Every structure is written in structure tokens, then in C-alpha cells.
Amino acid sequence: MTKIERGPVIRVANAWDDIAVAAGTAAVAGTPLSVPHAAILEVMIQCNPDSLESVFVGNQHGQNFEVVAGDYVVVPVNDLSTVYVRSAAGTGTYNYIAGV
């Protein structure tokens, strides 16, 4: 289930104001996620809403958590290089956003 938020876009200010955000879209390649900064708090991975196939999220030993088109999962992790995304046919795309 995807939660839909309605209303104006606002900036949330808190104690973590010095944290930047890394975001992007990537094709499934069976390789770890990567951004310029290695240390993060968590990453949200969304299967692209236009994708014709699900993506599977996990670590280097297995990617078994299925995320269907338009849905997402939040992974508490401190290093993006430990998160892997794949799809059955290898043609899916996903979006990600992480605090770095």
C-alpha cells in the first residue's frame, strides 16, 4: 500500500539540518547502490511506477524482498554499497532517495 500525502510541499527543519539528500533513478543491474557519500541513515527504494516488472531488494547474498511497481521499501542502513536491487528479467528501473 502506498501512502498518499496531500498538501503543500514544505521543508522539514530538525536537528539533522546538515544532512544532504541523494536521489536518483537507476536501471536494475544487480550491483550495489552508490552515491558520492557512503555514510547514510536509511534509503527509500521505489519500484518505478511505470515499470512492467517488480524489483527485489536485499544484500549481496540474496535479493528476495519484492517491491511492486509504484510501491517502496525503506531500508535502515549506513552504507548503500550493502544494498542490492535486481529484477527477474533484469530490465526494471527503480528510484531511490537517501539522507547522506
Helices and strands as residue ranges (DSSP letters): E 21-27, E 42-47, E 55-59, E 62-67, E 72-76, G 80-82, E 84-86, E 93-99
